[in-house]
Amino acid sequence: MPQTHLPHILLKEKPGQIIFTTPRQGGQKPELPPRNREEHATFLSNRLKEAWLNAENEKKLAVYHHTRKGIYLEFKGEAGYELTTKSLENQRSKDKRKWIRLLNVRTVTHIHVDEITKEEKESKETFATIFVPNSQKKHFSKLISKYATELNYWGNFKNKALVESISDIQNSLTVESFWQDDPNLIPADEPKWCEVWLSSDSDEVIHRFEDTLQQLNINSKRGRLWGFNLCA
């Protein structure tokens, strides 16, 4: 029988009060890094083309599977600035096979010494990993092109908040792009058991994953843990 009467939780320390503060006032736009619009648009367009070309040439890598009919991209934000991650995802189509999915967002902290004060300071870079189906190959190219050439109703260049928040675009071809735990826990030369979260509990996705493990001679334990998908 389950235990129905549990002991109370007693706080040993006297509770304190912290006044709630919001990091940004309602309607206030995030600060964007300084950009030369034409140069930045050209740079990102070239990086996007390189990413697709590299993915098409790396089909034998574990993170790229031909049945997925798409590629994984990693968007990097400028150090010290926010990356507009919500705008990276696109699920407007009724056909889920055309959805651009935001898989995860991670933050890397860097420590540097201020040249003037000689004090140590930290800056954070945000990385977002997304899946882009082949049918949506031109999606981000169009967004960048509009940023470079078209004005919106208010006289600002379209997609400015998204494109200027992006520092770089590259392929997600490393474990770090998909790792959700402490990076120091990533297995090195010594094999370790890891928990893997799949994007779906369908038999097709599970069998595809198991086939990939078998092809790469990666051991796996029998059995699955079922739960709610709480991540984007």
N, C-alpha and C positions, 0 to 999 in steps of 0.2 A: 504494500500500500504506500502511496506517496505521502511524504511528510507534509501535513497541512499547517502545523504551527511552527513557525520559524522564529529565531531570536531577533530582537530588534537590533538595528544598526545604531551604534553609539558613536558619536563624534567626540574624539578626545580633545581636539583643538577648538578654540573659540571661533565661530564663523565670522568672516569679515564681509564688507560690502564693496562692490565694485560698480561704479556708475557705467551704464551701458553707453557705448559710443559706436557710431557707425563709421566705417572707413571712408564712406563717400556719401555726400548729401544726395537726396533724391533728385534725379534729373541731371546731376553733374557728370560730365563726360570724363572718362579715364584719360590720364595724361599720356600722350603719344611721344615716342622718340623723334628727334628731328630727322627729316628725310628730304632728299632731293627726289621729287616725285618721279620724274622720267627715268633717272638712273635706278631708283629702287624698283620700279615696275619692270624694267629690262632685266635686272638682276634676278628677281623672283621668277620671271617668265623662263629665263634660261635654266635656273635651278629646277624648275618644275619639269622642263623637257628632259633634263639629265636624269631626274628621278625615274621617269617613265622608261627611258631608254635602259637605265641600269636594271630596273625590275624585269624588263623583258629579256635581258641577257643573263639573269640570275635565277632562272626557274628551278634550278636544282637545290636552292637553299631551303632550309626547313620552314622558314616563315612565309615562303611563297609557294602556293599550291595551285596548279593549273585549273583545278575544278572550282576555285574560288572566283575565277574570272574577274580579277581586280588586283590592286596592289595596296600595300600599306605605306603610308607616308608619315613622316614626322615633321611637325611644324615647330620651329624654335622661336621663342620670344626674345626681345632685347633685354639684356641684363638691367635690372632695376625698374622695368616697366611691365605692365600687365599684357598678357596675350589674350586676344578676344576669342576664347575657345568656343563659346556657344555658336558663333557664326561659322565655325568650321564644319558643323554637322548639317546635313540636309536630308530630311525625311518627309518631304512634301509629296512625293510620288505615292500613288496607291499601290504601286508595284514595289514590294520590299527589296527586290533584287536590284533596284536602282537607288537604294538609300546609301548616302554617305554617312558612315557611322563614326562617332567620336568614341574611341575605345578606352583611352585613359589620359590623364593629365598628371604630370609629375614636375616637381620643382627641385632644382639643383642649386645649392648654396655655395658661393665662392667667397673666399676671404682674400682681401688685398690690402696693401698698405697705402694710405693716402700720401701723395708726394709732398704735400705742404705740411700737414700736421704730423705725419709719420705714425698716425694711429691706424690700427687695424679696423677695417670696415668690411661689412658683408653685403653682397649683392646676390639677388636670386634670378635665375633664368627658368622660364616655364617651357616645358616641352609637351606637345599634344600628339598622340598617335591616332591616326584615323585610317579607316578602310575606304578606298574609292573603287567602285566597280568600273569595269572597262567602259560601260555605257555612259559613265559620267566623266570620262577622261578630260573633256574640255571645260568642265565646270569652273575650276579655279583659274584656268587661263582666261575665261570670259570675265571673271571678277577682277582680275588684275588689269585686263585690257580696258575695262570700263573706268577703273581707277585712274588710268593713264590718260584717258581721252574724254570722258563724259562728266558733265556736271549734273547734280541733282536739283530738286526744286528750290533748295535754299542757297544754291550757288557754290556748294562744296563738291569736290570730286567724289564720285560714287565709290562706295566700299572703303573709304578712307580709314575708318576706325579699325577695320579688319586688316587690310593690307599693310598699313604702316605699323601695326603691332607685330607683324611677322618679321623676324630677322633672317631666317633661312628656311629652306625646304629641302628635305633629303629623304632617302629611303629608310624605312624602319626594318633594318636587316640584322639587328643585334638583339640580344636578350634584354638589354637595358630598356629598350623601347616598350617592352611588354611586361617588365617586372614591376610588381605592385608593392613589394616589401622593401626592407632596407637593402640598398645595393650591395652592402658588405656581405649579405647572405647568398649572393649569386654563387653557385658552385664553380670551383676552379678545376684543378686537375683531379681532385678526389670526387667521385660521384656522390650525390646526395639526393634523397627523396624530396620532391617538390610537389606542391599542390597546384593543379592547373584548373583555371576557370574557363569554361567554354562559353561561346556567345549564345548557344542554344542547347536545349536538351533533346533535340530531335535525333532520331536514329541515324540520319544521314550525316549530321555533324559529328556525332560520336564515332561512327565507323570510319569516317575520313580521318579523324584524329588518331584513332588506333592504327589505321593503315600507315599513316605517316611515321608513327613510333616504330612500327615493325620494319619499315623501309630503312630507317636510320639506326636500327639495332639499339633502340632505347628501351630499357626494361620498364615495365609498368605493373602496378599491383591491380589485381582484379577488384571490381567493386566501384561503386560511385556514391557520392554524397549529394543528395538532392536538397535544394534550397531555393530561396527567392533571389531573383536577379536584382540587386540593389544598386548596381553600377550602371553608368551610361553606356 
